[in-house]
Amino acid sequence: MEPLINFEALLARYKSMGQRKKVAIVCPNDDHTEYVVRRCAEEDLVDLVLLTDGKESAGLKEFCAGMPSERLTVIACADVVAAAKEGVRIVHDGEADVLMKGSLNTDTLLHEVIDKENGRGLIERGAVMSHLTLVEAPAYHKLLMFSDAAVIPTPGLDQYDAMVRYDSDTCRKLGIARPKIALIHFTEKVNPRFQVTTDYTELMSRASRGDYGDISMAGPMDVKTACDAESARIKKIGSDVVGDADVLIMPDLEASNTFYKTVSFFGKARMAGLVTGTTSPVVVASRADSAESKFYSLILACLAS
């Protein structure tokens, strides 16, 4: 398959699969989530289940009333918590493929996703929950993924390992047969003073043993080297990853989140993202994310499900 170069190509890839997905959206009360509902319905992309808490707009209520029940179902819940519980239950029981957050607080939804008490959540015991961001940056020649900008503050070896597995698997679902993984740090040298570089050495060993399937991995390296072949040439770094990375594994949340905000604002990049490590994809877009970002996050989740 040809590499995906923009979000329009991502949408086209989903449409070409011919595998219709069902999405449960919890509390679609804000304008951006309402945009996602309307666009998905009008373009006939997915089947929708809306878990409402009675605060949706009159316009959305009217729109839903005019949709065929087999394409869009509305379930009225007592409050936000009840809506979150029902949304998770629907996905847990296989009645929907993807869970998406609307206007409720992220913690409220993720509390039900984890659900340590009843075992009815969307994460198996011992699993690592992470976050993947997909970027369309004007300065880069294809879509780029990175982790983790939202969930894990200070990753250790097990968390890095999980990120590589999740992100490689998502790459393959997007048609990238041999993902190129760059391990990001501010230097190319392994230094015991920085535990992350030691962890990267172990990841490289696991990759060479084939633990992650057919991937190419290199690092540590900085972001520019991972995405700019000329920088790698000047530094005399030889790898098929440099200048052509599909995935950036970031050293920690602070670096990753800063990268997210920087490329989206100063770099005018378009962003999409989803929670990984769950039994089904979960979209928890920020309140500050655009309607378009939320829409493409949903498309990415449908492709990943």
N, C-alpha and C positions, 0 to 999 in steps of 0.2 A: 504494500500500500504506500501511496505517497504520504509524506509527512504533512500533518495539519499545520497550516501557516496562519490561520486566523479563526475567529469564533464562528464565522459564517461556514467555514469548512467543517467545524465541529458539529454544527447543526445539520449540515448536509450528510455527514457521516451517520448521525443518529437516524435521520430519515431513511437513509439507504439500507439500514439494517432490517427494517420491516418488523421490528419487535416492539409492539406497543407496550408501554409501561403504565402502571397506575401509581399515582403520587398522592400521599396524604399530607395536606398542608394545615398546620395548626395556627389558628387565629389569624386569618388573612385580613387584618383590620387596617393595615397601612396602605398608602397609595402604591408603593413599589411592589408589594406582594399582590395587590389587586391587579397591577399591570401583568404580572406573571400569570395569574389565573386567566385573565382575559386573553392574553396572547396565546397561551397554550390551548385554550378552548377554541379560539377563532381559527387558529392554524391546524387544529385537530391533531395535536402532537401527542397528548397523553390523556388517560382517564384521570379524573380528579375526585378526591374525597376531601371536603373542607370540614374541618372541626372548628366550629364557631363557639364564641362565648357571648353572643348577643350584641357585639359592638361593631359588627361589620357595617359598611355604609349602605344607604338605601339604594345607591346605584348598583352595588355588587349584588344585593339581594334581588333586585329586578333582573339583572343579567343572569344570575343562577336560575331563577325561575323560568327563564326562557330556554334553558339548555336541556337536551334530552337526558333523562335520568340515568341511562346507561353510560353516559359520558361524564356526568358531573353529579355527585351526590353531596348533599349538605347534611351534616349531623350536628344538631344543636346540643351544646353541653352546658352544664350549670355555671362553670367559671373557667378561668385559664388553666388551672391545675387539672381539672377534669378533662379539658380538651387535650392537654398534653398526654395524659394517661391513655385516653382513647386513641390518639394518633399513634402512640407507641404500640398499643395492643394490636391495632389493625395491621401494622407492618410486621410485628412479631408473629402474628398468626398467619401471615402470608396473604393477607387480603389487599396489600399494596406492596410495591417494590421499593419505594423511596419515601423518606420522611423529610419534610421541610418545615422550617421555622418561619412563622410570620412575625407578628408584632410583639409576641411575648418575650420575656427575658430569657436569654440563652440558658442560664443556670436552671431555670424551671424545666425546660425541655430536657436538658442533659441529665437532670436528676432522675427523670423517668427512663431515659435511655439506659442509664447505668443500672438502676433499680436493684440494689444489692439485697434488699429485704425479700422481695417476692420472686426473683429470678425470671421476671417477665419483661426484662429490658432487651436491648439490642446489642449487648456486649457480653461475650462469654467470659467465664471466670478465668483470670490470668491473662486475658488479652490486653494488648497495649492500644489505647485510643490515641490517635494522632490527627493531624490536619494536613491536607494537601491543597496547594494553591496552583491554579493554572493561569499563566500570564500570556497575553498577546501584547508584546512590546514593539513599538515601531522600529527600534534599533536592532531587533533580532529577526532572524530569517525563518523562524518557526515558533510554534507554541512551546512554552517552557514551564516545567513544574518545579515547585520547591516545597520543602517541609522543614520545620513546623512553625507556622506563624501564629498559632492560636491556642494550642492545647498544652504542650509539654514545656515547662519553663526551662529546666536544665536537664537535657537528655543524658542518659548514660548509654553504655554499649547496647543493652537490650532494646532501648528505645530507638537508637540509630538503626539497629538491625531491623526492627519492625518497620521503620520509615522506608528503608530500602526495599523491603518485601512489598509493602503496600503500593509504593509509588511505581515500582517495576511492573507490578500486576496491572495497575491502571494504565501504564504506558502500553502494555500489550493489548488491553481492551480498546485502546485508541488506534491500534494498528501498527505500533512501534515494536517490531519483532525482537530487536536487540537494543534495549534501552542503554543510553550512555549516561552514567551517573558520576557527577562531580562532587567530591567531598570538600566543603568550603571552610577555609580559614584565612587569616590575613597573611600567612606565610606558606611557602611550599615545603618547609622543613618539619620533620617530626621532632618534637621537643618534649621531653618528659614533664617540663613545667606546665605544659598545656595538655591535660588529660585527653581532650578531644582528639589530638593528633595521634595519641597512642591508640585510642579506640578506632580511629580511621585505619591504622595499620592492621588491626584485627579484621575490620570489615574487608579490607583488600585481600587478606588471606582467605577469608570465607568466600569471597567472589572468585578467587583463583581456583578454589576447590569445587566450584559449581554450586554452592549452597543457594544462590539466587537465580539459578537457571542461566540462560544465555544473556549475559549483560556485559558491558564494558564499564570498568570503574577506574577512576584515577583521583589522586589527591594525597595530601591536602593541597589546595590551590585557592586563589582568590576568585571572585565572581568574574572579573574581567578576563582572566585567563580561561575560565571555563566557557566563556561566551564569545571571545575574540581571538581568532587564530593568529593575528599579527602579534598580539601580546605574548602568546605562547612561543611564537617564533623568536622574538627578541630574547625571551628568557631561556630559550633552548629547552623547552619542555615538550617531549614527544609522547603523544597519546592521541588516539582517535576521538577521545572525549573533548580535548581542548578545542575551543572555538565552535563546538557543535553539541554541547551538553543538552540532554533531554530533561534531566533532573538535577537540581541542586539540593544536597543535604546540608542544611545550615547548622552551625555549631550550637546555637541556642535560640530560644524564643525572642530574646531581645534583638539579636542580629536579624532574625527572620522577619519579625514584625516591622522593624525599621526598614528593611529592604522592601517589604510589601507597601508601606506607606510612601516610600521615596519613589519607587518606579510608577506607582499609580498616580501620584500628584505631579512630580517633576518630569517623569518620563511619559506621561499621558498613556500609560498602559491600561488595557482592559483586563479585568480580573474575574476569576471564578474559583470556587473552592468547595470542599466538602470534608466532612469528618471521615476518617478511615479507621479500620480496626473494629468496626461494628459489623453485625451480621447482615445489615443492609445499609446502603449509603444514607447519610444524614447531612442535610444542608442547613447550616446555622449562620447565614450571612449576617453581617453587622447591620445595625440600623443606619449606619452612614454609607453603606454600599448602595450603588445605583440600582435602579430597576433592571437595567440591562445586565449588570453583574449578577443579580439574583436569578434572572432568567437563564443565563448561561451556566450558572452553578447547577441549576436544575437539570439542564441538558447533559452536563458532565456527569451528574449523579445517575441519570438514566443510562448513560453509556457504561458506567462503572458497575451497575447493578447486575 
